[in-house]
Amino acid sequence: MAWVYILQNGRDGRFYVGSTTDIGARLTHHFGGHTPSTMRLGNLAFVFSQEFPTLAKAREIERRLKRLKRKDYLEKIVRDGKIRMGA
């Protein structure tokens, strides 16, 4: 199994979208300051995750979300608790 997850910066509300097969280890890396792409975001909160059958599917959804570059869509996913884009 694999996950798409969303982290959010507590100061300015910016989001980070990622995917992984080991969500616990991945979050440990993010919160431990070992991931360059999230180190600049500062105080992060884990706000969402959704499971997918394969890493390939999770990465596909992650890429689609990142291409959208729409904060309002990510806010809706977090609020609804579900990704609804052909998942």
C-alpha positions as CSV (number, residue, x, y, z in Angstrom):
1,M,0.0,0.0,0.0
2,A,1.0,3.6,-0.5
3,W,-0.2,7.0,0.7
4,V,-0.6,10.5,-0.6
5,Y,-0.2,13.0,2.3
6,I,-0.4,16.7,2.9
7,L,1.5,18.8,5.3
8,Q,0.6,22.4,6.1
9,N,2.7,25.3,7.4
10,G,1.1,26.8,10.5
11,R,2.3,30.3,9.8
12,D,1.2,31.0,6.3
13,G,-0.9,28.0,5.4
14,R,1.3,26.7,2.5
15,F,0.9,23.1,1.7
16,Y,3.4,20.3,0.9
17,V,2.1,17.2,-1.0
18,G,4.0,13.9,-1.0
19,S,3.7,10.2,-1.5
20,T,5.3,7.2,0.2
21,T,5.0,3.5,1.0
22,D,6.1,4.1,4.7
23,I,4.2,7.1,6.0
24,G,5.6,6.9,9.5
25,A,9.2,7.0,8.3
26,R,8.5,9.7,5.8
27,L,6.8,12.0,8.4
28,T,9.8,11.4,10.8
29,H,12.1,12.7,8.0
30,H,9.9,15.7,7.5
31,F,9.5,16.6,11.1
32,G,13.1,15.9,11.9
33,G,14.3,18.4,9.4
34,H,15.9,15.8,7.0
35,T,13.9,16.7,3.9
36,P,15.2,19.7,2.0
37,S,11.9,20.5,0.3
38,T,10.1,21.0,3.6
39,M,12.9,22.4,5.8
40,R,12.1,25.9,4.4
41,L,8.4,25.6,5.4
42,G,9.1,25.8,9.1
43,N,6.4,24.6,11.5
44,L,4.6,21.8,9.7
45,A,1.4,19.9,10.7
46,F,0.3,16.6,9.2
47,V,-3.2,17.4,7.9
48,F,-4.2,14.6,5.5
49,S,-3.4,11.2,4.1
50,Q,-5.2,8.8,1.8
51,E,-4.2,5.2,1.0
52,F,-3.8,3.9,-2.5
53,P,-3.2,0.4,-3.8
54,T,0.2,1.1,-5.4
55,L,3.0,3.6,-5.1
56,A,2.6,4.2,-8.9
57,K,-1.0,5.3,-8.3
58,A,-0.1,7.5,-5.3
59,R,2.7,9.2,-7.3
60,E,0.3,9.8,-10.1
61,I,-2.2,11.5,-7.8
62,E,0.7,13.5,-6.1
63,R,1.9,14.8,-9.5
64,R,-1.7,15.8,-10.5
65,L,-2.2,17.7,-7.2
66,K,1.2,19.5,-7.5
67,R,0.4,20.5,-11.1
68,L,-2.9,22.1,-10.0
69,K,-1.0,24.6,-7.8
70,R,-4.4,25.5,-6.2
71,K,-4.5,26.1,-2.5
72,D,-8.3,26.1,-2.5
73,Y,-8.4,22.6,-3.9
74,L,-5.9,21.3,-1.3
75,E,-8.0,23.0,1.4
76,K,-11.1,21.2,0.1
77,I,-9.3,17.8,0.2
78,V,-8.2,18.4,3.8
79,R,-11.7,19.6,4.8
80,D,-13.5,16.7,3.0
81,G,-10.9,14.1,4.0
82,K,-10.8,12.6,0.5
83,I,-9.1,13.1,-2.9
84,R,-11.7,12.9,-5.6
85,M,-9.7,13.1,-8.8
86,G,-10.1,9.7,-10.3
87,A,-8.5,8.1,-7.3
